[in-house]
Amino acid sequence: MPDFSSNFLFSDFFSPDFHKAIIFISSSIWVVIWKGFALWHSARHNQKWWFLVFMISNTLGVLEIIYLFFFKAQDPWKNKIISKAKTTEFGSPIKEEKKNLKKS
């Protein structure tokens, strides 16, 4: 007959190997998330050296966090969205419209 006592049910939970497994899994998820964001941003901004550093190094996400908060390049898509918003209803840029007004 199997032993269903409380010691049997929770013996694996209190073992040191279980805690090591939990720490390993949680740190792996932490590293994958930060490394993914850093690799994506460095590839998107065509920063090849940063991309190579992130692929080779493993600093538990510390280097990736430093890059994302301090060294990440500006987003090139922001300028394109702003320039599209500053157009007239016919699609000509506002600067050309101002030039036409100055000529007349």
N, CA, C and O atoms as a MOPAC input file, in Angstrom:
PM7 MOZYME 1SCF
protein

 N      0.84100 1    -1.16900 1     0.00000 1
 C      0.00000 1     0.00000 1     0.00000 1
 C      0.89600 1     1.24500 1     0.00000 1
 O      1.84200 1     1.31700 1     0.78400 1
 N      0.61000 1     2.23600 1    -0.87700 1
 C      1.44300 1     3.43800 1    -0.95000 1
 C      1.31100 1     4.28700 1     0.31000 1
 O      0.28000 1     4.28900 1     0.98300 1
 N      2.38100 1     4.99900 1     0.60100 1
 C      2.41200 1     5.87300 1     1.77000 1
 C      1.91100 1     7.26100 1     1.36900 1
 O      2.55500 1     7.93600 1     0.56400 1
 N      0.77800 1     7.69700 1     1.91400 1
 C      0.19200 1     8.99500 1     1.60600 1
 C      0.31500 1     9.96300 1     2.77200 1
 O     -0.51600 1    10.86100 1     2.91400 1
 N      1.29700 1     9.80500 1     3.57900 1
 C      1.47500 1    10.70400 1     4.70800 1
 C      1.97200 1    12.06300 1     4.21800 1
 O      2.41800 1    12.18500 1     3.07800 1
 N      1.90000 1    13.05800 1     5.05300 1
 C      2.31700 1    14.41000 1     4.66300 1
 C      3.80600 1    14.47200 1     4.37500 1
 O      4.23000 1    15.26800 1     3.53700 1
 N      4.60300 1    13.66900 1     5.03300 1
 C      6.03500 1    13.65500 1     4.76400 1
 C      6.32600 1    13.15100 1     3.35300 1
 O      7.25000 1    13.62700 1     2.69500 1
 N      5.54200 1    12.19900 1     2.90200 1
 C      5.75200 1    11.64800 1     1.56100 1
 C      5.35400 1    12.65700 1     0.48500 1
 O      6.04100 1    12.79000 1    -0.52800 1
 N      4.25800 1    13.36000 1     0.69900 1
 C      3.75900 1    14.27900 1    -0.32100 1
 C      4.65900 1    15.50000 1    -0.50000 1
 O      4.81100 1    15.98700 1    -1.62000 1
 N      5.25000 1    15.99500 1     0.56800 1
 C      6.02700 1    17.22500 1     0.48900 1
 C      7.53000 1    17.00800 1     0.58700 1
 O      8.28400 1    17.97100 1     0.72500 1
 N      7.96700 1    15.78600 1     0.51900 1
 C      9.39900 1    15.52500 1     0.65500 1
 C     10.19400 1    16.09600 1    -0.51400 1
 O     11.30900 1    16.57900 1    -0.31400 1
 N      9.64800 1    16.05400 1    -1.72900 1
 C     10.34900 1    16.60900 1    -2.88600 1
 C     10.38900 1    18.13800 1    -2.84600 1
 O     11.34400 1    18.74600 1    -3.32900 1
 N      9.36200 1    18.75600 1    -2.27800 1
 C      9.30100 1    20.21400 1    -2.22600 1
 C     10.39600 1    20.80000 1    -1.34500 1
 O     10.92300 1    21.87100 1    -1.64600 1
 N     10.73900 1    20.12800 1    -0.28200 1
 C     11.73900 1    20.63400 1     0.65300 1
 C     13.14900 1    20.15800 1     0.34500 1
 O     14.07200 1    20.47600 1     1.09600 1
 N     13.34300 1    19.42500 1    -0.70700 1
 C     14.68700 1    18.94400 1    -1.03100 1
 C     15.50800 1    20.07100 1    -1.65700 1
 O     14.95400 1    20.94200 1    -2.32800 1
 N     16.82200 1    20.06100 1    -1.44300 1
 C     17.67300 1    21.10900 1    -2.03000 1
 C     17.68600 1    21.07200 1    -3.55600 1
 O     17.85500 1    22.10600 1    -4.20100 1
 N     17.51200 1    19.90900 1    -4.12200 1
 C     17.50200 1    19.81000 1    -5.58800 1
 C     16.29900 1    20.52300 1    -6.19200 1
 O     16.39900 1    21.09700 1    -7.27700 1
 N     15.17400 1    20.49300 1    -5.50500 1
 C     13.97600 1    21.17200 1    -5.99900 1
 C     14.19500 1    22.68200 1    -6.01400 1
 O     13.79700 1    23.34900 1    -6.96800 1
 N     14.81200 1    23.22400 1    -4.98900 1
 C     15.09100 1    24.66000 1    -4.93800 1
 C     16.09600 1    25.06200 1    -6.01900 1
 O     15.97400 1    26.13100 1    -6.61700 1
 N     17.06800 1    24.22300 1    -6.26400 1
 C     18.02000 1    24.50400 1    -7.33900 1
 C     17.33000 1    24.51800 1    -8.69200 1
 O     17.64600 1    25.34700 1    -9.54600 1
 N     16.40000 1    23.61300 1    -8.88800 1
 C     15.66500 1    23.56700 1   -10.15500 1
 C     14.80400 1    24.81100 1   -10.33700 1
 O     14.74400 1    25.36700 1   -11.43400 1
 N     14.14200 1    25.24900 1    -9.28300 1
 C     13.30600 1    26.45800 1    -9.34700 1
 C     14.16000 1    27.67900 1    -9.64500 1
 O     13.77700 1    28.51100 1   -10.46800 1
 N     15.30600 1    27.80300 1    -8.99400 1
 C     16.20100 1    28.93500 1    -9.24900 1
 C     16.71700 1    28.89300 1   -10.67700 1
 O     16.78600 1    29.93100 1   -11.33500 1
 N     17.07600 1    27.72600 1   -11.16300 1
 C     17.56500 1    27.59500 1   -12.53700 1
 C     16.49800 1    27.97000 1   -13.55300 1
 O     16.77600 1    28.70300 1   -14.50200 1
 N     15.29400 1    27.48100 1   -13.36600 1
 C     14.20800 1    27.77200 1   -14.31300 1
 C     13.84700 1    29.25400 1   -14.29100 1
 O     13.66800 1    29.86000 1   -15.34700 1
 N     13.73800 1    29.84200 1   -13.10500 1
 C     13.36100 1    31.26500 1   -13.03600 1
 C     14.46400 1    32.15700 1   -13.59300 1
 O     14.16300 1    33.14300 1   -14.26600 1
 N     15.73700 1    31.84300 1   -13.33500 1
 C     16.81300 1    32.65700 1   -13.90200 1
 C     16.90700 1    32.47100 1   -15.41300 1
 O     17.26700 1    33.41000 1   -16.12400 1
 N     16.59400 1    31.28900 1   -15.91200 1
 C     16.59800 1    31.06800 1   -17.36600 1
 C     15.51700 1    31.89500 1   -18.04700 1
 O     15.75300 1    32.48500 1   -19.10100 1
 N     14.34500 1    31.93700 1   -17.45200 1
 C     13.25700 1    32.75700 1   -18.01700 1
 C     13.63800 1    34.22700 1   -17.97900 1
 O     13.39900 1    34.94600 1   -18.94900 1
 N     14.22800 1    34.69300 1   -16.87600 1
 C     14.69000 1    36.07500 1   -16.73800 1
 C     15.67600 1    36.43100 1   -17.84900 1
 O     15.54000 1    37.47300 1   -18.49100 1
 N     16.66000 1    35.57700 1   -18.07500 1
 C     17.70400 1    35.83700 1   -19.07000 1
 C     17.12000 1    35.83500 1   -20.48000 1
 O     17.47300 1    36.68900 1   -21.29400 1
 N     16.24400 1    34.90000 1   -20.77300 1
 C     15.67000 1    34.81600 1   -22.12400 1
 C     14.85300 1    36.06500 1   -22.44500 1
 O     14.91400 1    36.56700 1   -23.56700 1
 N     14.10500 1    36.56300 1   -21.49300 1
 C     13.28400 1    37.76300 1   -21.73500 1
 C     14.16800 1    38.97000 1   -22.02100 1
 O     13.96800 1    39.65200 1   -23.02600 1
 N     15.14800 1    39.24900 1   -21.15200 1
 C     15.99400 1    40.42800 1   -21.33300 1
 C     16.88700 1    40.28600 1   -22.56200 1
 O     17.08000 1    41.25500 1   -23.29700 1
 N     17.43300 1    39.09800 1   -22.79300 1
 C     18.29800 1    38.89000 1   -23.95000 1
 C     17.48400 1    39.03600 1   -25.24000 1
 O     17.98000 1    39.57500 1   -26.22900 1
 N     16.25300 1    38.56400 1   -25.23000 1
 C     15.39400 1    38.70800 1   -26.40000 1
 C     15.12900 1    40.16200 1   -26.75000 1
 O     15.23200 1    40.55600 1   -27.91200 1
 N     14.78300 1    40.96800 1   -25.73300 1
 C     14.55600 1    42.39500 1   -25.98000 1
 C     15.82200 1    43.09000 1   -26.48500 1
 O     15.76700 1    43.88300 1   -27.42500 1
 N     16.95600 1    42.79000 1   -25.86100 1
 C     18.20900 1    43.44000 1   -26.25100 1
 C     18.62400 1    43.02400 1   -27.66100 1
 O     19.05000 1    43.86800 1   -28.45000 1
 N     18.50800 1    41.75100 1   -27.98600 1
 C     18.85900 1    41.29300 1   -29.33500 1
 C     17.93100 1    41.90400 1   -30.37300 1
 O     18.37400 1    42.29100 1   -31.45500 1
 N     16.65500 1    41.99200 1   -30.05200 1
 C     15.70000 1    42.54300 1   -31.00800 1
 C     15.99900 1    44.01900 1   -31.27700 1
 O     15.99500 1    44.45600 1   -32.42800 1
 N     16.25900 1    44.78700 1   -30.21000 1
 C     16.54200 1    46.21600 1   -30.40100 1
 C     17.87200 1    46.43100 1   -31.12400 1
 O     17.96500 1    47.29700 1   -31.99400 1
 N     18.89500 1    45.66100 1   -30.77900 1
 C     20.18800 1    45.85300 1   -31.44600 1
 C     20.11500 1    45.44500 1   -32.92100 1
 O     20.75600 1    46.07500 1   -33.76200 1
 N     19.36500 1    44.42600 1   -33.23800 1
 C     19.21300 1    44.03400 1   -34.65000 1
 C     18.36600 1    45.05400 1   -35.41000 1
 O     18.65300 1    45.36400 1   -36.56600 1
 N     17.34000 1    45.56500 1   -34.77300 1
 C     16.45700 1    46.53800 1   -35.42600 1
 C     17.18500 1    47.83700 1   -35.73900 1
 O     16.90700 1    48.47800 1   -36.75200 1
 N     18.12400 1    48.23100 1   -34.86700 1
 C     18.86500 1    49.47100 1   -35.05900 1
 C     20.19800 1    49.24900 1   -35.75800 1
 O     21.03100 1    50.15300 1   -35.82100 1
 N     20.39600 1    48.05100 1   -36.28100 1
 C     21.59200 1    47.70800 1   -37.06200 1
 C     22.88000 1    47.93700 1   -36.25500 1
 O     23.85200 1    48.48700 1   -36.77200 1
 N     22.87600 1    47.51600 1   -35.00300 1
 C     24.03300 1    47.60900 1   -34.12900 1
 C     24.64700 1    46.21400 1   -34.01100 1
 O     24.34600 1    45.46000 1   -33.08600 1
 N     25.51600 1    45.89300 1   -34.97100 1
 C     26.04700 1    44.53900 1   -35.08700 1
 C     26.92800 1    44.14700 1   -33.90800 1
 O     26.88800 1    42.99800 1   -33.46900 1
 N     27.72300 1    45.07700 1   -33.38500 1
 C     28.61600 1    44.74800 1   -32.28200 1
 C     27.85200 1    44.44700 1   -31.00800 1
 O     28.21100 1    43.52400 1   -30.27700 1
 N     26.81900 1    45.20000 1   -30.73400 1
 C     25.99800 1    44.90500 1   -29.57100 1
 C     25.33400 1    43.54300 1   -29.72300 1
 O     25.26200 1    42.77000 1   -28.76800 1
 N     24.85100 1    43.25600 1   -30.92200 1
 C     24.19800 1    41.97100 1   -31.17300 1
 C     25.15800 1    40.81900 1   -30.89300 1
 O     24.78200 1    39.83800 1   -30.25200 1
 N     26.39300 1    40.93500 1   -31.37100 1
 C     27.38300 1    39.87700 1   -31.13800 1
 C     27.71900 1    39.73300 1   -29.65700 1
 O     27.87500 1    38.61500 1   -29.16500 1
 N     27.83000 1    40.84000 1   -28.94900 1
 C     28.12200 1    40.78100 1   -27.51800 1
 C     27.00300 1    40.05900 1   -26.77700 1
 O     27.27200 1    39.24300 1   -25.89500 1
 N     25.74900 1    40.35100 1   -27.12700 1
 C     24.63100 1    39.69900 1   -26.45400 1
 C     24.54900 1    38.21000 1   -26.78600 1
 O     24.15100 1    37.40600 1   -25.94400 1
 N     24.92100 1    37.84600 1   -28.00000 1
 C     24.89200 1    36.43400 1   -28.38100 1
 C     25.96200 1    35.63500 1   -27.64000 1
 O     25.73800 1    34.47500 1   -27.29600 1
 N     27.11400 1    36.24200 1   -27.39400 1
 C     28.23400 1    35.51500 1   -26.79600 1
 C     28.19100 1    35.54000 1   -25.27400 1
 O     28.46600 1    34.52800 1   -24.62900 1
 N     27.85300 1    36.67200 1   -24.70200 1
 C     27.95300 1    36.82300 1   -23.24500 1
 C     26.70600 1    36.29900 1   -22.53800 1
 O     25.62200 1    36.20300 1   -23.11400 1
 N     26.90700 1    35.96900 1   -21.27600 1
 C     25.80000 1    35.58900 1   -20.41700 1
 C     26.02300 1    36.22100 1   -19.05800 1
 O     26.78600 1    35.70200 1   -18.24400 1
 N     25.36000 1    37.34000 1   -18.80900 1
 C     25.54800 1    38.08400 1   -17.56500 1
 C     24.26900 1    38.12100 1   -16.73700 1
 O     24.07000 1    39.04600 1   -15.95000 1
 N     23.41000 1    37.13600 1   -16.90300 1
 C     22.12000 1    37.06400 1   -16.20800 1
 C     21.25700 1    38.29100 1   -16.44600 1
 O     20.50100 1    38.70400 1   -15.56600 1
 N     21.36600 1    38.86900 1   -17.62400 1
 C     20.52000 1    39.98100 1   -18.01000 1
 C     21.02800 1    41.34500 1   -17.61400 1
 O     20.40900 1    42.35000 1   -17.96300 1
 N     22.13300 1    41.41500 1   -16.89800 1
 C     22.62900 1    42.71600 1   -16.41800 1
 C     23.09600 1    43.57500 1   -17.59000 1
 O     22.70800 1    44.73900 1   -17.68600 1
 N     23.91100 1    43.03300 1   -18.46900 1
 C     24.39900 1    43.79500 1   -19.62100 1
 C     23.25000 1    44.19100 1   -20.54100 1
 O     23.24900 1    45.29200 1   -21.09100 1
 N     22.28700 1    43.31700 1   -20.70800 1
 C     21.13500 1    43.61700 1   -21.55400 1
 C     20.30100 1    44.76500 1   -20.97600 1
 O     19.83300 1    45.62900 1   -21.71800 1
 N     20.11900 1    44.77100 1   -19.67200 1
 C     19.35500 1    45.84600 1   -19.02700 1
 C     20.09400 1    47.18000 1   -19.16200 1
 O     19.47800 1    48.20800 1   -19.44100 1
 N     21.40600 1    47.16100 1   -18.96500 1
 C     22.20400 1    48.38500 1   -19.12000 1
 C     22.08700 1    48.91000 1   -20.54300 1
 O     21.92000 1    50.11200 1   -20.74800 1
 N     22.17200 1    48.02400 1   -21.52500 1
 C     22.04400 1    48.44800 1   -22.92400 1
 C     20.66800 1    49.06000 1   -23.18800 1
 O     20.56600 1    50.13700 1   -23.77600 1
 N     19.62200 1    48.37800 1   -22.75500 1
 C     18.26800 1    48.84600 1   -23.06100 1
 C     17.95500 1    50.19100 1   -22.41400 1
 O     17.20500 1    50.98200 1   -22.98600 1
 N     18.50300 1    50.46500 1   -21.25300 1
 C     18.17800 1    51.72000 1   -20.58000 1
 C     19.14700 1    52.85800 1   -20.88300 1
 O     18.77500 1    54.02400 1   -20.74400 1
 N     20.39300 1    52.55100 1   -21.29700 1
 C     21.37200 1    53.61900 1   -21.45700 1
 C     21.98800 1    53.73200 1   -22.85100 1
 O     22.35600 1    54.83600 1   -23.25300 1
 N     22.11400 1    52.65000 1   -23.59600 1
 C     22.84100 1    52.68200 1   -24.86200 1
 C     21.99200 1    52.40100 1   -26.09300 1
 O     22.51900 1    52.41000 1   -27.20500 1
 N     20.72600 1    52.15900 1   -25.93600 1
 C     19.86200 1    51.84300 1   -27.06600 1
 C     19.74600 1    53.05800 1   -27.98200 1
 O     19.59800 1    54.18600 1   -27.51000 1
 N     19.81200 1    52.82700 1   -29.27500 1
 C     19.68000 1    53.91100 1   -30.24400 1
 C     18.23800 1    54.41000 1   -30.26500 1
 O     17.31200 1    53.72000 1   -29.83700 1
 N     18.07900 1    55.60900 1   -30.76700 1
 C     16.74200 1    56.16700 1   -30.88400 1
 C     15.94500 1    55.38700 1   -31.91600 1
 O     16.50700 1    54.84700 1   -32.86900 1
 N     14.66700 1    55.33300 1   -31.72700 1
 C     13.79700 1    54.56300 1   -32.60700 1
 C     13.60900 1    55.30100 1   -33.92600 1
 O     13.07800 1    56.41200 1   -33.92900 1
 N     14.03100 1    54.71500 1   -35.05300 1
 C     13.88300 1    55.40500 1   -36.33400 1
 C     12.43400 1    55.51400 1   -36.78800 1
 O     12.11600 1    56.34500 1   -37.63900 1
 N     11.56100 1    54.69600 1   -36.24000 1
 C     10.16300 1    54.73700 1   -36.66400 1
 C      9.44800 1    55.96600 1   -36.13300 1
 O      8.46800 1    56.41000 1   -36.73200 1
 N      9.90900 1    56.52300 1   -35.03200 1
 C      9.25600 1    57.71700 1   -34.48400 1
 C      9.34700 1    58.88600 1   -35.45300 1
 O      8.37300 1    59.62000 1   -35.61900 1
 N     10.49200 1    59.07600 1   -36.09400 1
 C     10.66200 1    60.17400 1   -37.03500 1
 C      9.77500 1    59.98700 1   -38.25900 1
 O      9.24200 1    60.96600 1   -38.78100 1
 N      9.60700 1    58.77000 1   -38.72200 1
 C      8.75900 1    58.52600 1   -39.88800 1
 C      7.30000 1    58.79100 1   -39.56600 1
 O      6.57200 1    59.33200 1   -40.39800 1
 N      6.86800 1    58.42300 1   -38.38400 1
 C      5.47700 1    58.65800 1   -38.00900 1
 C      5.21700 1    60.15200 1   -37.87100 1
 O      4.17200 1    60.63400 1   -38.30900 1
 N      6.13000 1    60.88400 1   -37.28000 1
 C      5.96400 1    62.32200 1   -37.12400 1
 C      5.97900 1    63.01000 1   -38.48500 1
 O      5.17600 1    63.91400 1   -38.71700 1
 N      6.87300 1    62.60500 1   -39.39500 1
 C      6.93900 1    63.25400 1   -40.69300 1
 C      5.68100 1    62.97000 1   -41.50400 1
 O      5.25700 1    63.82000 1   -42.28700 1
 N      5.07400 1    61.79900 1   -41.33900 1
 C      3.82900 1    61.51400 1   -42.05100 1
 C      2.67400 1    62.32200 1   -41.46800 1
 O      1.74500 1    62.68900 1   -42.18800 1
 N      2.72900 1    62.59700 1   -40.17600 1
 C      1.65400 1    63.36900 1   -39.54900 1
 C      1.70800 1    64.83100 1   -39.96500 1
 O      0.68200 1    65.51100 1   -39.93700 1
 N      2.87500 1    65.33300 1   -40.35100 1
 C      3.02100 1    66.74000 1   -40.72400 1
 C      2.89000 1    66.91700 1   -42.23200 1
 O      3.73400 1    67.56900 1   -42.84700 1
 N      1.88600 1    66.37000 1   -42.81800 1
 C      1.63900 1    66.55500 1   -44.24300 1
 C      0.28200 1    67.20900 1   -44.42600 1
 O     -0.57100 1    67.16700 1   -43.54000 1
 N      0.09800 1    67.80900 1   -45.58500 1
 C     -1.19200 1    68.41700 1   -45.88100 1
 C     -2.16200 1    67.33300 1   -46.31000 1
 O     -1.78900 1    66.16400 1   -46.40700 1
 N     -3.38600 1    67.71000 1   -46.56500 1
 C     -4.38500 1    66.70700 1   -46.92000 1
 C     -4.11000 1    66.06100 1   -48.27800 1
 O     -4.63900 1    64.98500 1   -48.55500 1
 N     -3.29300 1    66.69100 1   -49.13700 1
 C     -2.98400 1    66.10400 1   -50.43400 1
 C     -1.68900 1    65.30300 1   -50.41500 1
 O     -1.27500 1    64.77800 1   -51.44800 1
 N     -1.04600 1    65.20200 1   -49.25700 1
 C      0.14900 1    64.39600 1   -49.14200 1
 C      1.44600 1    65.13800 1   -49.37000 1
 O      2.51600 1    64.53900 1   -49.25900 1
 N      1.38900 1    66.44100 1   -49.69100 1
 C      2.62800 1    67.18900 1   -49.86800 1
 C      3.10600 1    67.67900 1   -48.51400 1
 O      2.28800 1    68.07000 1   -47.68200 1
 N      4.39500 1    67.66700 1   -48.27700 1
 C      4.90800 1    68.09700 1   -46.97600 1
 C      4.61300 1    69.57000 1   -46.69800 1
 O      4.44100 1    70.36200 1   -47.62400 1
 N      4.55900 1    69.91800 1   -45.45400 1
 C      4.25300 1    71.28300 1   -45.03200 1
 C      5.35500 1    72.24100 1   -45.48000 1
 O      5.06500 1    73.39200 1   -45.80800 1
 N      6.61400 1    71.79100 1   -45.50000 1
 C      7.71100 1    72.66000 1   -45.91600 1
 C      7.51100 1    73.14400 1   -47.35300 1
 O      7.76000 1    74.31200 1   -47.65300 1
 N      7.06900 1    72.26400 1   -48.23000 1
 C      6.82600 1    72.66800 1   -49.62400 1
 C      5.69400 1    73.67700 1   -49.69200 1
 O      5.74100 1    74.60000 1   -50.50600 1
 N      4.69200 1    73.52300 1   -48.86400 1
 C      3.57200 1    74.45400 1   -48.85100 1
 C      4.03500 1    75.83500 1   -48.38300 1
 O      3.58700 1    76.85200 1   -48.91300 1
 N      4.93900 1    75.87500 1   -47.38200 1
 C      5.45900 1    77.15000 1   -46.90900 1
 C      6.31200 1    77.81900 1   -47.97300 1
 O      6.28100 1    79.04200 1   -48.11100 1
 N      7.08900 1    77.01800 1   -48.74300 1
 C      7.89200 1    77.57500 1   -49.83200 1
 C      6.99700 1    78.19600 1   -50.88000 1
 O      7.30700 1    79.26500 1   -51.40500 1
 N      5.88900 1    77.54200 1   -51.19400 1
 C      4.95100 1    78.07800 1   -52.18900 1
 C      4.31300 1    79.37500 1   -51.71000 1
 O      4.07300 1    80.28300 1   -52.50600 1
 N      4.04000 1    79.46500 1   -50.41800 1
 C      3.45600 1    80.69000 1   -49.88700 1
 C      4.44900 1    81.84600 1   -49.92100 1
 O      4.06000 1    82.98800 1   -50.16700 1
 N      5.73000 1    81.56300 1   -49.67500 1
 C      6.75400 1    82.60100 1   -49.71200 1
 C      6.97500 1    83.11300 1   -51.11900 1
 O      7.26300 1    84.29500 1   -51.30800 1
 N      6.84500 1    82.24200 1   -52.11300 1
 C      7.04100 1    82.63900 1   -53.51300 1
 C      5.93500 1    83.56000 1   -54.00100 1
 O      6.17500 1    84.42000 1   -54.84800 1
 N      4.72400 1    83.39000 1   -53.47600 1
 C      3.61000 1    84.19000 1   -53.96800 1
 C      3.48600 1    85.52700 1   -53.30100 1
 O      2.58400 1    86.29900 1   -53.62800 1

